[in-house]
Amino acid sequence: MYEIETYEDARDQLAELPREALLAYAEVLAVLEIAPWSGAPYNRAKPSSPMRRFSFGRDDLGMVVYLVLEHDRRVDVVGVYWLG
């Protein structure tokens, strides 16, 4: 399993999410704990980059941007965005 660290900016963004988004975000965290590489590359030109993104919620209105630190078995959440 991977440890998940959430940056302060991302915590501030999470505080603004509606309940619907928070429930979907919790599901994303469950995936990131066991399979963080399942997210899409943040930069499509660098598919093996550790910077990833994961869409979530109804109609993929949310996106988590995170960094996989494989050596430390850690995922750093750097941003959480919601368009809904």
C-alpha positions, 0 to 999 in steps of 0.5 A: 500500500501507498501512504497518501500525503495531501498538500496544504493547497489541496486540503484547502480545495477539498474544504470547498468541495460539495458532499457529492464530490467528497464521496467520490474523492474518497473512492479515488483515495482508496484506488490511489492507496493500492494502484496509483499508477492507474491514473493518467499521465499529467503530461501526455507527452511524458507517459511514464512521468510520476505526475499523474491525474485521476478524474472522479465524480459524476461525469468526471467533474473532478480531477486529482493531480498527484505525484507518485513517489515510488521509492517511498511508496507514497502519493502526494496529492498536489491539487483537487479540482471540481467543475460542478 
